[in-house]
Amino acid sequence: MPGGVNSPVRAFKAVGGNPVFMKNGKGSKIYDIDGNSYIDYVLSWGPLILGHAHKQVISSIVKTAASGTSFGAPSVSENEIAQLIKSAMPSMEKLRLVNSGTEATMSAIRLARSYTGKDKIVKFQGAYHGHSDGLLVEAGSGAATLGVPTSSGVPKSSVVDTIILPFNDMKKVESAIAANHKKIAAIIIEPVCGNMGVVAPINKFLQKLRVITRQYGILLIFDEVMTGFRFCFGGVQNMQKVKPDITCLGKIIGGGMPIGAYGASKRIMDCVAPLGSMYQAGTLSGNPIAVACGLKTLRILKKADYNKINSLCAKLCNAMQKIAKDKRKKITVSRFHSMFTVFFTDGLVSDYKSACLARTDKYADYFSAMMENGIYFAPSQFEANFLSFAHTKKDIEYTIEVFNSVITDI
Ligand SMILES: *Cc1c(COP(=O)(O)O)cnc(C)c1O
């Protein structure tokens, strides 16, 4: 396998050393094949909000698997998960299940082009919307980590219709729209960025985007693959009261199994085949086991008190920021509810440019020191870390203690 891995950031290239092979997980902990244990803040890059091997989730998978792994025909649980998602995010009057976040965003773009009859899309610098050609331009996550702003193998013709703008910069949005609005089908955005590290929208950026897109007949796509069901039983669209035209989901709605979804108003979704002319399909889409895992996860989340993980995460991040300040370290702990990044730079991180001021060499040292002490953070500066409902106060206190001891030498 290239780099020994099936997804690039797992190879530890950005932090040095060799990847650690994991054997099993339970709650907030993962265990490698050498028997070492780690408090896990990666959580499979976000999906495992209930922690590893949650009893009810696993038993739901096992029970479903015993009845068959795939039918290639509709099954009732697909309707159940669709109803539950729709109840939490009413902007999705209709939705379609796919197999990954990449498929969700790729399909959302095609849908926006189909609905508007326009070709151009706007994405933000450092944002990651999966690895489809048209969206792999100045992308975050692994692409940022490896210093490959645009992947090789992506033809120029695939990206000529992609306009790249800096996150949180309304002036640039206004001028791009003034020049191109007759050609722009959609703006796609991570409403809270996770893939350049955690960067929150400021100065009502999302609200302003909603106003200007509506004014010019441009669709607003919220890529909530990471943020959906992460901060509340819903998305950033609920918290910020901004209704996107199309929403993309993934990660948490699969609870650790491969899934994605895209949805919109009935009017927009009726463009999708078989009702409309926009084609999109999948042999394993709506897979019963993935759906069972996601459905159980969402049912548990519906009754969960998100305040618990949000406030535990605040406790962790406030403590790390205070320690860094007391030791005069140039560190900004960027947090949005239960998602955070320790940036090795001082000052506000509000876009990709300011995120890139961070010292990746220091992050690498920090990552290794934490790992040696049994704490697993994202193996890259430009990624989000997460809390799960399985993390305990004790986990947090231990993490703070380790941070305090290792950060002195970094
Ligand atoms: C993870 C992610 C994707 C891609 O999802 P995959 O399931 O890895 O294809 C797309 N958008 C955002 C915001 C993500 O965080």
The ligand as a Tripos MOL2 file, in Angstrom:
@<TRIPOS>MOLECULE
LIG
   15    15     1     0     0
SMALL
NO_CHARGES

@<TRIPOS>ATOM
      1 C1        -14.2180   13.9910    5.9650 C.3       1 LIG1
      2 C2        -14.7900   15.0660    5.1540 C.ar      1 LIG1
      3 C3        -15.1840   14.8550    3.8190 C.ar      1 LIG1
      4 C4        -14.9020   13.5810    3.0820 C.3       1 LIG1
      5 O1        -15.5570   12.4890    3.6230 O.3       1 LIG1
      6 P1        -15.0000   11.0000    3.2850 P.3       1 LIG1
      7 O2        -16.0000   10.1130    3.9610 O.co2     1 LIG1
      8 O3        -13.6200   10.9330    3.8450 O.co2     1 LIG1
      9 O4        -15.0240   10.8690    1.8120 O.co2     1 LIG1
     10 C5        -15.8180   15.8860    3.1560 C.ar      1 LIG1
     11 N1        -16.0500   17.0680    3.7590 N.ar      1 LIG1
     12 C6        -15.6960   17.3000    5.0400 C.ar      1 LIG1
     13 C7        -16.0030   18.6180    5.6600 C.3       1 LIG1
     14 C8        -15.0330   16.3170    5.7680 C.ar      1 LIG1
     15 O5        -14.6430   16.5720    7.0230 O.3       1 LIG1
@<TRIPOS>BOND
     1     1     2 1
     2     2     3 ar
     3     2    14 ar
     4     3     4 1
     5     3    10 ar
     6     4     5 1
     7     5     6 1
     8     6     7 2
     9     6     8 1
    10     6     9 1
    11    10    11 ar
    12    11    12 ar
    13    12    13 1
    14    12    14 ar
    15    14    15 1
@<TRIPOS>SUBSTRUCTURE
     1 LIG1         1 GROUP 0 **** ****
